Amino acid sequence: MLLGMTPTATANPSSRSILGRYSAGEWFGLVARVVVAVVWLVASLLKLPYLEESVLAVRGYQILPYDLAVVVGYLLPIAELILGLLLIVGLFTRPAAVLSALIMIAFIIGIAQAWARGLAIDCGCFGGGGEIALEEAQAKYPWDIARDVGLLLLSAWLVWRPRTPFSLDEKLFGPADFTDFPDTDFPDTDTFDSDVDIDVEPNPDTAKEDVTR
């Protein structure tokens, strides 16, 4: 290196791995989206072949009128399937997450009121439903509520930050923002070579000292 020259290294953004392209929050959103999607898909696929049991499960909560309970019992597995498909591919993530959160709130309220009223029912969350032994119901209610609260929180996260990696939303509406680095403007990676560029700039003060020696 020449005397009096100061090296300036410019990092190449294109060398960043795929993990570095997204913030930690966006990766967590991907996990949340897949978890909630899988739950909805499994729940719907277990219910769709036995819609009568789904109706029985809704009626078991003893909240809705009979006719409305029948409609909800038939439509709920279909709605769960649609939610699961939308979330697994990441399409219209925020509206799907809003509906997911609302259904989870309804589930939590339904289970809590059944527990408070001393009803002994299976939640019917993954098929089944209807009356079961009181001891079994009392043991399952806390776990059912805890699970639904966790899924509610994941859905709420997706409402807040719906853009996640590997989603159709990203393909159709653009990539997610670098929210962990809001003040950083990343240059266009196409303008960089694969290697690190070294720009050498003269240091006026040092060069002046060399001349006077």
Solvent accessible surface area in square Angstrom, and as a share of the most:
residue,aa,sasa,rsa
1,M,178,0.80
2,L,131,0.65
3,L,132,0.66
4,G,10,0.10
5,M,63,0.28
6,T,67,0.39
7,P,67,0.42
8,T,57,0.33
9,A,75,0.58
10,T,53,0.31
11,A,82,0.64
12,N,7,0.04
13,P,16,0.10
14,S,51,0.33
15,S,83,0.54
16,R,71,0.26
17,S,69,0.45
18,I,78,0.39
19,L,122,0.60
20,G,34,0.32
21,R,124,0.45
22,Y,37,0.14
23,S,3,0.02
24,A,75,0.58
25,G,11,0.10
26,E,8,0.04
27,W,55,0.19
28,F,92,0.38
29,G,1,0.01
30,L,31,0.15
31,V,87,0.50
32,A,0,0.00
33,R,3,0.01
34,V,57,0.33
35,V,60,0.34
36,V,1,0.00
37,A,0,0.00
38,V,69,0.40
39,V,31,0.18
40,W,3,0.01
41,L,32,0.16
42,V,65,0.37
43,A,4,0.03
44,S,0,0.00
45,L,107,0.53
46,L,88,0.44
47,K,7,0.03
48,L,53,0.26
49,P,88,0.55
50,Y,127,0.48
51,L,44,0.22
52,E,120,0.54
53,E,74,0.33
54,S,7,0.04
55,V,14,0.08
56,L,88,0.44
57,A,5,0.04
58,V,21,0.12
59,R,110,0.40
60,G,13,0.12
61,Y,29,0.11
62,Q,103,0.46
63,I,93,0.47
64,L,68,0.34
65,P,90,0.56
66,Y,130,0.49
67,D,107,0.55
68,L,83,0.41
69,A,1,0.01
70,V,36,0.21
71,V,75,0.43
72,V,49,0.28
73,G,0,0.00
74,Y,86,0.33
75,L,101,0.50
76,L,27,0.13
77,P,0,0.00
78,I,77,0.39
79,A,31,0.24
80,E,1,0.00
81,L,48,0.24
82,I,91,0.46
83,L,2,0.01
84,G,0,0.00
85,L,93,0.46
86,L,45,0.23
87,L,0,0.00
88,I,61,0.31
89,V,64,0.37
90,G,0,0.00
91,L,36,0.18
92,F,106,0.44
93,T,1,0.00
94,R,115,0.42
95,P,85,0.53
96,A,3,0.03
97,A,0,0.00
98,V,60,0.35
99,L,81,0.41
100,S,0,0.00
101,A,13,0.10
102,L,104,0.52
103,I,21,0.11
104,M,4,0.02
105,I,73,0.37
106,A,59,0.46
107,F,38,0.16
108,I,30,0.15
109,I,104,0.53
110,G,6,0.05
111,I,1,0.00
112,A,41,0.32
113,Q,36,0.16
114,A,0,0.00
115,W,98,0.34
116,A,90,0.70
117,R,125,0.46
118,G,43,0.41
119,L,29,0.15
120,A,22,0.17
121,I,6,0.03
122,D,27,0.14
123,C,15,0.09
124,G,6,0.06
125,C,13,0.08
126,F,77,0.32
127,G,19,0.18
128,G,32,0.31
129,G,21,0.20
130,G,7,0.07
131,E,153,0.69
132,I,46,0.23
133,A,59,0.46
134,L,87,0.43
135,E,132,0.59
136,E,87,0.39
137,A,0,0.00
138,Q,63,0.28
139,A,63,0.49
140,K,63,0.27
141,Y,2,0.01
142,P,54,0.34
143,W,190,0.67
144,D,10,0.05
145,I,33,0.17
146,A,60,0.46
147,R,75,0.27
148,D,2,0.01
149,V,57,0.33
150,G,31,0.30
151,L,11,0.06
152,L,36,0.18
153,L,115,0.57
154,L,37,0.18
155,S,0,0.00
156,A,47,0.36
157,W,62,0.22
158,L,0,0.00
159,V,45,0.26
160,W,164,0.58
161,R,47,0.17
162,P,24,0.15
163,R,75,0.27
164,T,0,0.00
165,P,0,0.00
166,F,114,0.48
167,S,3,0.02
168,L,74,0.37
169,D,8,0.04
170,E,22,0.10
171,K,159,0.67
172,L,112,0.56
173,F,117,0.49
174,G,25,0.24
175,P,102,0.64
176,A,13,0.10
177,D,106,0.55
178,F,63,0.26
179,T,66,0.38
180,D,68,0.35
181,F,106,0.44
182,P,107,0.67
183,D,139,0.72
184,T,63,0.37
185,D,135,0.70
186,F,68,0.28
187,P,70,0.44
188,D,86,0.45
189,T,54,0.31
190,D,127,0.66
191,T,104,0.61
192,F,49,0.21
193,D,102,0.53
194,S,98,0.63
195,D,102,0.53
196,V,90,0.52
197,D,56,0.29
198,I,100,0.51
199,D,75,0.39
200,V,82,0.47
201,E,98,0.44
202,P,90,0.57
203,N,53,0.27
204,P,104,0.65
205,D,104,0.54
206,T,40,0.23
207,A,41,0.32
208,K,144,0.61
209,E,92,0.41
210,D,46,0.24
211,V,125,0.72
212,T,103,0.60
213,R,212,0.77
